[in-house]
Amino acid sequence: MQIINKTLDNFTISYPLERLAPLDRILFIDIETTGFTAKSSSLYLIGTAYHKSGSWHIRQWFAQEPADEAAVLTDFFTFAADYTHLIHFNGNNFDLPYLLQKCEQHNLSYNFDEFTGIDIYKRVSPYKFFLHAPNCKQKTLEELLGIDREDVYNGGELISIYHQYVKNPSAEAQKFLLLHNSDDMKGMLQILPLLAFYDLFNSPMKAVKVQANRYVDYHGHDKQELLMKLALPTPLPFNISNLSNGCYFSGEASEGILKVPVYEEEMKYFYSNYKDYYYLPAEDVALHKSVASFVDREHRVQATAATCYTRKYSAYLPQWDIFMEPFFKRDYKSKELFFELTDESKTDRNLFSRYAQYLLRKMAKTY
């Protein structure tokens, strides 16, 4: 077994990692193997990145032959015992289960029970389409941020290189094996700013300014929109914009703009207990039987679910599901829901902060 230590000189990350845990308690991890199944493949490298004495460092355990596995595992877990948080990329699905299976093979009792795990992949992948990314592979995310690698091999190509190294060790082969893992570790640190998008959808944000704007659309129609200026929880690593269901979001650094259409029209509120209502066809409205019983029989009929409503002309904001009640619809079968923009709600900044976050979450899921 060989242990390789390297300091990343003048290396910084822009994401506030201290929000997750103290820097000196965080350990990044990535492994290299000759296959996906622990029973039929070898673990030949464990790489870690950690922060100490003001700098980022990489430590790698390299198995110079498959017989080194137990020693690699033992020394790694001894080193990791000083940390409380493990950060990885898709490690929940591969790295951690693989290591545990290897420990079982070698009758080692190590586990990850005392660690808090943070999977970058799981935090970013739900929003890959919002990010306009074709997939959520680590290299793809690195390219999204303009990160360059020295490494030119993928993990699959390195399997044959390791097998060749075991038969005929060479400094060049070892260099390629270590470099791939080292670039994975550096890349993991460099894509951390993408966690700002996880924060965007999962942390409170503040609507610092809310106003209604009128404009004339492409067809010459007078329209109204709600414009919200947002203070984002974490600065975004690049500018982004998205349009969904008539709502438009643009984000730059710590500021976001959210435009939401305001619908000024007559909508209907449907009562749920329609059996307690009569429908008055002439007035096109439903009244509770306690009141409608005084209406002549020829001017009233038993309400149905589709006719048990009251009508109201007002200004409305869209909602994908029930964010605010009472909710309004254009007709009974319509799947579009709205809530009224009342004079009282117009001054409720907390409401708009929550509404902005609600809309962003829904926008992310429509892609």
C-alpha positions in Angstrom: 0.0 0.0 0.0 1.1 3.5 -0.7 -0.2 6.8 0.8 0.0 9.9 -1.3 -0.5 13.4 0.2 -0.8 16.6 -1.8 -1.6 20.2 -0.8 -3.8 22.2 -3.2 -2.0 25.5 -3.3 -4.0 28.7 -3.7 -7.2 26.6 -4.0 -10.5 28.2 -2.8 -14.2 27.4 -3.2 -16.9 30.0 -3.4 -19.7 28.0 -1.7 -20.1 28.7 2.0 -19.3 25.1 3.1 -19.3 26.1 6.8 -23.1 26.1 6.6 -23.0 22.3 6.4 -20.4 21.7 9.1 -17.1 23.1 10.4 -14.5 22.8 7.7 -12.1 20.7 9.8 -14.9 18.1 10.3 -15.7 17.6 6.6 -14.1 14.8 4.6 -14.7 14.4 0.8 -14.4 10.9 -0.5 -14.1 9.1 -3.9 -13.0 5.5 -4.7 -11.6 3.7 -7.7 -12.4 0.1 -8.4 -12.1 -2.5 -11.1 -15.8 -3.1 -11.3 -19.2 -2.4 -9.8 -19.6 -5.5 -7.6 -17.4 -5.8 -4.5 -17.2 -9.6 -4.7 -15.9 -9.7 -8.2 -13.7 -6.6 -8.4 -10.8 -4.9 -6.5 -10.7 -1.7 -4.6 -7.4 -0.1 -5.7 -7.7 3.6 -4.5 -9.5 5.7 -1.9 -9.2 9.4 -2.3 -10.1 12.1 0.2 -10.0 15.8 0.3 -10.0 17.8 3.6 -9.3 21.3 4.9 -6.5 21.8 7.4 -4.3 24.8 8.5 -6.0 27.1 6.0 -5.4 24.9 2.9 -7.2 22.1 1.1 -5.3 18.7 0.9 -5.8 15.4 -0.9 -4.8 12.1 0.6 -4.9 8.9 -1.4 -4.5 5.3 -0.4 -3.3 3.3 -3.3 -3.4 -0.5 -3.4 -0.3 -1.6 -5.3 -1.8 -5.0 -5.5 -5.2 -6.4 -4.6 -3.8 -7.9 -1.5 -3.5 -4.4 -0.1 -7.2 -3.9 0.2 -7.5 -4.6 3.9 -4.6 -2.3 4.7 -6.1 0.5 2.5 -9.5 0.1 4.3 -8.0 0.0 7.8 -5.8 3.1 7.3 -8.6 5.0 5.6 -11.2 4.4 8.4 -8.6 5.2 11.1 -7.9 8.5 9.3 -11.7 9.2 8.8 -12.5 8.8 12.5 -11.5 12.4 13.1 -14.3 13.7 10.8 -18.1 13.9 11.3 -19.3 14.7 7.7 -18.7 12.7 4.5 -19.3 14.5 1.2 -19.4 12.5 -2.0 -20.8 12.4 -5.5 -23.4 9.6 -5.8 -21.6 7.8 -3.0 -24.9 6.6 -1.4 -25.4 4.4 -4.5 -21.8 3.2 -5.0 -18.8 4.3 -2.9 -20.2 3.7 0.6 -22.0 0.4 -0.1 -18.9 -0.9 -1.9 -16.6 0.0 1.0 -18.9 -1.7 3.5 -19.0 -4.9 1.3 -15.3 -4.9 1.2 -15.1 -4.5 4.9 -17.3 -7.5 5.3 -15.1 -9.5 3.0 -12.1 -8.8 5.1 -13.9 -9.2 8.4 -13.4 -5.5 9.3 -16.1 -4.0 11.5 -15.9 -0.4 10.1 -19.0 1.4 9.1 -20.4 4.9 8.4 -22.9 5.0 11.2 -21.3 7.9 13.0 -21.0 10.1 9.9 -23.5 12.6 8.4 -23.5 12.0 4.7 -24.0 14.7 2.0 -24.4 13.5 -1.5 -23.8 16.3 -4.1 -25.4 14.2 -6.8 -28.6 13.8 -4.9 -28.8 17.5 -4.1 -28.2 18.7 -7.6 -29.7 16.0 -9.9 -33.4 17.0 -9.3 -32.7 20.4 -10.9 -30.5 19.3 -13.8 -33.1 20.4 -16.4 -33.6 23.7 -14.6 -29.8 24.1 -15.0 -30.1 23.2 -18.7 -27.7 20.3 -18.2 -28.1 17.2 -20.4 -27.3 14.9 -17.5 -25.9 15.0 -13.9 -22.6 13.3 -14.3 -19.8 14.9 -12.4 -17.8 15.7 -15.6 -20.9 17.3 -17.1 -21.3 19.5 -14.1 -17.7 20.5 -14.2 -18.1 21.4 -17.9 -21.1 23.5 -16.9 -18.9 25.6 -14.7 -16.0 25.7 -17.2 -13.7 23.5 -15.1 -10.8 21.9 -17.0 -9.2 18.5 -16.1 -5.7 17.2 -16.6 -7.1 13.6 -16.6 -8.0 12.2 -20.0 -9.3 8.8 -18.9 -12.6 7.6 -17.5 -13.0 5.1 -14.7 -13.7 2.2 -17.1 -10.6 2.9 -19.2 -8.4 2.9 -16.0 -9.4 -0.7 -15.1 -7.1 -2.2 -17.7 -4.4 0.3 -16.8 -4.5 -0.9 -13.2 -4.5 -4.6 -14.2 -1.4 -3.8 -16.3 0.2 -1.9 -13.3 -0.3 -5.0 -11.0 1.5 -7.2 -13.5 4.2 -4.6 -14.4 4.3 -1.6 -12.1 5.3 1.7 -13.7 5.4 5.3 -12.6 3.4 6.3 -15.7 0.5 4.0 -15.0 0.4 5.0 -11.4 0.4 8.7 -12.4 -2.7 8.1 -14.6 -4.5 6.2 -11.8 -3.8 8.8 -9.2 -4.5 11.8 -11.4 -8.0 10.6 -12.3 -8.9 10.3 -8.7 -7.2 13.5 -7.8 -9.2 15.4 -10.5 -12.4 13.8 -9.2 -11.6 15.1 -5.8 -10.8 18.6 -7.0 -13.8 18.5 -9.3 -16.0 17.7 -6.4 -14.7 20.7 -4.5 -15.1 22.9 -7.6 -18.7 22.0 -8.3 -19.8 22.8 -4.8 -21.2 26.2 -6.0 -23.9 24.3 -7.7 -25.3 23.6 -4.3 -26.6 27.2 -4.5 -29.4 25.8 -6.7 -30.3 23.2 -4.0 -30.4 26.2 -1.6 -32.5 28.1 -4.0 -35.3 25.5 -3.8 -34.9 24.4 -0.2 -33.9 27.4 1.9 -36.0 30.5 2.8 -35.7 33.5 0.5 -36.9 37.0 0.9 -39.0 39.1 -1.5 -37.3 42.5 -1.0 -39.6 44.3 -3.5 -43.0 43.5 -5.0 -44.8 45.5 -7.5 -47.4 45.2 -10.3 -46.5 46.1 -13.8 -48.8 46.7 -16.8 -47.6 46.1 -20.3 -48.9 45.5 -23.8 -48.2 42.0 -25.2 -47.3 40.9 -28.7 -50.9 40.9 -29.7 -51.6 44.4 -28.4 -53.5 43.2 -25.4 -53.2 45.0 -22.0 -51.6 42.7 -19.5 -50.6 42.8 -15.9 -47.8 41.0 -14.1 -46.4 40.7 -10.6 -42.7 41.5 -10.3 -40.8 40.2 -7.3 -37.2 41.1 -6.6 -35.7 38.3 -4.5 -32.7 38.1 -2.2 -31.4 34.5 -2.8 -30.1 32.4 0.0 -26.8 31.6 -1.7 -25.1 33.4 -4.7 -25.6 31.5 -7.9 -22.4 30.4 -9.8 -23.8 31.6 -13.1 -26.7 33.5 -14.5 -29.8 31.5 -15.3 -33.3 32.0 -16.6 -36.3 29.8 -17.0 -39.9 30.1 -18.2 -42.7 27.8 -17.0 -46.5 28.1 -17.0 -46.3 31.8 -17.8 -43.9 32.4 -14.8 -40.4 33.7 -15.6 -37.4 33.5 -13.3 -33.9 35.0 -13.8 -31.1 34.8 -11.3 -27.8 36.5 -11.1 -25.4 36.2 -8.1 -27.5 36.9 -5.0 -30.5 38.5 -6.8 -33.5 36.9 -8.5 -36.3 38.4 -10.5 -39.6 36.5 -10.7 -42.4 37.6 -13.0 -45.9 36.1 -12.5 -48.9 36.8 -14.6 -51.8 38.5 -12.9 -55.2 37.5 -14.3 -58.0 40.1 -14.1 -61.1 38.3 -14.9 -64.2 36.5 -13.4 -63.5 33.2 -11.8 -65.4 30.7 -9.8 -65.2 29.4 -6.3 -66.7 25.9 -6.0 -68.3 24.8 -2.8 -67.5 21.3 -1.7 -70.8 20.4 -0.1 -72.9 20.8 -3.2 -75.8 18.8 -1.8 -76.5 21.7 0.6 -76.9 24.1 -2.3 -79.4 25.1 -5.0 -78.2 26.4 -8.3 -80.1 29.5 -9.7 -79.8 29.3 -13.5 -80.9 32.8 -14.1 -78.3 34.3 -11.8 -75.7 31.6 -12.6 -74.8 31.2 -9.0 -75.3 28.7 -6.2 -76.9 29.6 -2.9 -77.1 27.6 0.3 -80.4 26.0 0.9 -81.0 28.0 4.0 -81.2 31.1 1.8 -82.3 29.6 -1.6 -85.3 27.8 -0.1 -87.1 31.2 -0.3 -86.5 31.3 -4.1 -89.4 30.0 -6.2 -89.0 26.4 -7.2 -89.1 27.1 -10.9 -86.0 29.4 -10.5 -83.8 26.9 -8.6 -82.4 23.4 -9.1 -80.4 21.0 -7.0 -76.8 22.0 -7.4 -74.2 19.6 -8.7 -70.5 19.6 -8.2 -70.1 21.4 -11.5 -72.7 24.1 -10.7 -72.1 24.7 -7.0 -70.1 27.9 -7.3 -70.1 31.6 -6.8 -68.5 34.0 -9.3 -66.2 36.9 -8.6 -64.3 39.4 -10.8 -61.0 40.2 -9.3 -57.2 39.9 -9.8 -55.8 36.4 -9.4 -52.4 34.7 -9.2 -51.7 31.2 -10.4 -50.9 28.2 -8.3 -50.0 24.6 -9.5 -51.8 23.1 -6.5 -53.3 24.5 -3.4 -50.8 27.1 -2.1 -53.5 29.5 -0.8 -57.2 29.0 0.0 -59.8 29.8 -1.1 -58.8 28.7 -4.6 -60.6 29.7 -7.7 -61.0 28.1 -11.2 -62.3 29.1 -14.6 -64.6 26.1 -14.7 -65.2 22.9 -12.9 -63.1 20.7 -15.1 -60.2 23.1 -15.3 -56.9 21.9 -13.8 -55.6 25.5 -13.4 -55.9 26.9 -9.9 -55.7 30.5 -8.7 -55.9 32.5 -5.6 -57.2 36.1 -5.2 -54.7 39.0 -5.0 -56.5 41.0 -2.3 -55.7 44.4 -0.9 -54.6 42.7 2.3 -52.3 40.2 0.6 -50.6 43.0 -1.5 -48.9 44.2 1.6 -47.9 40.8 3.0 -44.2 40.5 2.2 -43.9 37.2 4.0 -46.6 35.8 1.8 -44.8 36.8 -1.3 -41.5 35.3 0.0 -43.3 32.0 0.5 -45.1 32.3 -2.8 -41.8 32.9 -4.7 -40.2 29.8 -3.2 -43.4 27.8 -3.9 -43.3 28.9 -7.6 -39.6 28.1 -8.0 -40.1 24.6 -6.7 -43.0 24.0 -9.1 -41.1 25.5 -12.0 -38.2 23.1 -11.3 -40.5 20.1 -11.4 -42.1 21.0 -14.7 -38.9 20.4 -16.7 
